[in-house]
Amino acid sequence: MNLITNSIRLIAEEINYNLNILEAVIPYENDNEQDLLLEKELQNIQWYNCSTNLGPEISNDCFDLICGFYRRIAILKNMDSKNRNSDYIEKTRDKAKIVLHELHKLTSNINKKGTCVWYYIPKR
């Protein structure tokens, strides 16, 4: 159980870091400094390292939500700066907040009960 909880915490910390980067570039004005932040500072290393530790404690819906967030991060990191826009960045920020909220609920329940907990997360 500790491996799963620790993996979730590391992923949540990385998402929180990415959220801070996203908030730093809003409002997005398509300047070089903002582009460098998005290209160089958005992270996905903890996700790659820890995602294989996640098991049935995370529902398919929650897992899909996390995967969707990290797909958006990959797109932002690799998107041509001419194609970036505020709307996409703001939606990615909003998705980060939703994922963090769900991961916090998940770790709280795992820690309280010491058992596996299944969640239903409505599609947004």
GIWOSUL-V622860 format. One line per field, one symbol per residue. burial: + if it has 9 or more other ideal C-beta (glycine too) atoms within 8 Angstrom, else -. A space follows every 50 residues. Layout:
# GIWOSUL-V622860
burial=???
This chain:
# GIWOSUL-V622860
burial=---++-+++++++++++++-++--++-+-----+++++---+++-++--+ +--+--+++-+++-++-+++-++++++------+---++++++-++++++ -++++++-++------+-+-+---
